[in-house]
């Protein structure tokens, strides 16, 4: 199982060339049956730089049938980064380092609710100019929803009309960069209402308009006839692309 952390600088650009010894990864395992949490690594350096600001280390004895894994990383070197904390350190079964950079859709393999509780939110990385596809699972039964929102903002205090991105299941893309969006360019597709599985997508033409940034906040909110529920939430980064050509 590969554990990888992303660091950015200069408002979302990949932080490359960091000294591996300056990065400390912590990896925890949560027993799927007992919910007991065990620390596997605490402050362990990655073994390689994958590219694009990702730094990784392999955990060869992972057992994903028995445990859910979650990780974070801290940078302690002299470089000035957007954040010295990589809360979105990801875990995966592919032991190929290149797979971390090449993989276009990242799925939370444990329930989103447990991720939010354990690591205070999960992070989404948006590459400017690329199609965005974020799959979430384990949100709970959402069959009673009347509306379902994905919202990304610069701050919790911003109004919905000031959202960086807001998408509603039936209305599509409502807002982009605090302006009215083109509805058909954003979508929430529910794949399993009983367990709460869905995919949020945004067209490349829309992500191309985003400004590289870190420290953004997002959530999934459900409206029902009886109330409003935030199903999960976390932080996000918009990473600037290098090649801007689209044809």
N, C-alpha and C positions, 0 to 999 in steps of 0.2 A: 504494500500500500504506500503510495506516494503522498507525502505531506508537503504542501507548497504555500508560501506566503508572498503577497504582492506588496511592494513599497513604491510610492510615487514621490515626485518632487516637481517644483515649478508648476504648481496647479494642475497636477494630473499626469505629467509626463513620467514614463517608467524610470525608476531609479536603478540604473545599471552600474556594474562595477563596484558594488559595495563589498567590503571585506567580510567574508563569511563568519569569521570569529566575532564580528560585531553584532551578529544577529542571534537571538536566543529564541528557540521554538519550544513551546509547551504543548504537549499532546496528552489528552485525557480520554479515557474510555468509560462509557456508561453501559452497565449491564442491562440488556433489554428486558430481562425478567425481574430483577430486583431493584433496578434504577440506581444501584450503587455506583459511585464515580471513583475511578482509580487514575492516578497520575502516572503516565507511562514515561514521558520525558518532562524535565523541568529545566528550561534554560539551555537546551542543546543546540549547537550550531548546525546550520544546514551543510550539506556536503557538496552542493553544486549550485551554480546560477543557471537557471533554465534559459533565461532571456526575457526581455520585455518587462523587467522589474520583478520577475518571479525567482524565488530561492527555495530549494527543495531538499528533502531528506527522505529516504526510504525506511519504512517500518516493516521489516520482513515477516514478522510473526503475527500480523494482524489477523483477527478472526471476526469478520463482519457478520457472521451468522449469530454470534453471541453478544457482540458489542456494537454500539454506535460510537463513533470517534469524532471529537471536535478539538480544534487547535487554535492557537494564536501565536504571534511572534512579536518580538520587541527589538528595535534597532537601538544600539547604544554607541554608535560611532560618531565621527565628527561631521559627517555630511548633514546638510539641512534638508529634511524631508517634509512632505506635506503632513505626515504623522509618523511618529516613531513606533506606532502600534499597528500591526496588521491583524485586525480582528477577523478578516475573511480568510485566514489560512485554511486551505481546503484539503480534504482528504479524498483519496480515490483508490480504486483497486488496480489501475493501470500503473505498472512499475516503470513505464517509459517516461523519462523526464520530458521528452518532447510533447507528450500527450497533454500536459498541463496547459501549454501555450496554444496547442492546436484545437483543444476541445471548445466547441462554440456554445454549448448549452450546459449550464451547471445546475444539477438537481440536488436539493437538500435530501439526503438519504434517510435521515431520521425526521421525526415530526417537527414541523416548523415551530410548534409551541414549545417543545422541549429545547430547541436550539435557543429560542429567545430567552427562556428561563435560565439556561446554563451559561451562555456567553453574552447575555444582554444584547441580543440582536445579531442577525447574520448579515453579511455584506454582499452587495451586488457590484460587479465591475462592468461598466458600460464602455465599450470601445467606440469612440466617435466615428461616425461614417459607416459602421457595420450594423447589420440587422440584429436586433436584440431579441433574445428568446430566453425567458427565465421560467423554469419549471419548479413548482412548489407542491409538496405532498404533505399529507397528514395534518391538514388544517382543521379537521373535524367535519361533521355533517353540515353542509351548506345548502341542502335541498330547499329550505324555507326562505331563501334569499329573495328579496325583491330588487335589490341592486347590489353590485359588487364592484368595489373600486380598488385600483392600484394608484397610489399617489407618491410622488417623489418631490421633495422640497429642499430648499436651502436651509430652512429652519422650521422647527415645530410651530413657531408662532405665525408663520405666513398663512394667509388666507388661501383657500383652494384656487382662487383665480390667479394667484401668484405662483402656482406650482411650476416646477421644472417640467414634470410630466404628470398628467392625470388621465387615466383611462378608466372607463366604466364598461361593464360587460355588454350592455345592450346599446349604449350610445357611442362606443368607440373612444377615440382620442379627443378628450375635452379640452385640455390645455397643453401647450408646449412653450416653454420659456415665457410663462405668464401671459400668453396670448391664446386666442381661440385656436384649437387644433383642427386638423383635417380628419374627420371621424374614421374613415376607412383605413388610416395608416397606423392605428393602434387597436389592440384586441386583447380580450381576456377570454380564453377558451377553457371551460370546465370539462375535465376528462373523467372525473368521478366525483359526483356530488355527495355521495354517502361518506366517503373518506376525506373529502376536501382536497382533491388534486386538480391543479389548474396550470395553465401556461400563459404568461404575459408576453406579448410580442409588440415590437415597435419597428416600423420600416426604417431602412438605412437612410432614406432621404430625410427622415426626421432626426435621427441621432446625429446626422451631419451638422445639424444646427445647434447642437449642445456645446457648451463651453467646458473645457476640462476643469474639474473641480473635485475636491475631496470633502469629507464631512457632511455629505448630503444625508437626508433621512427619508425613509420610505415606510409604507405599511400597506397591508391588505385589509380593507374594511368591508363588512357585510351589513347591509340594512335589511331588516325583516319587519313584519307587521307589528312586532312587539318591542323592537329596540334596535340598537346598533352595537356591533361587536367588532373589535379589532382582532383579526385572526393571527397576524404575525407582523413583525416590524424589524427594521434594522438600519444599517448605514449603507452608503453607496459612494462609488467613485466614478467619475467620467474621465477616461484616459484618452488623451489626444492621439489621433492617428498620425502617422508620418506621411504616407502617400495620400494625397487628396484627390487624385484622378479617379473618376468613376467610369471611364470608357476608354 
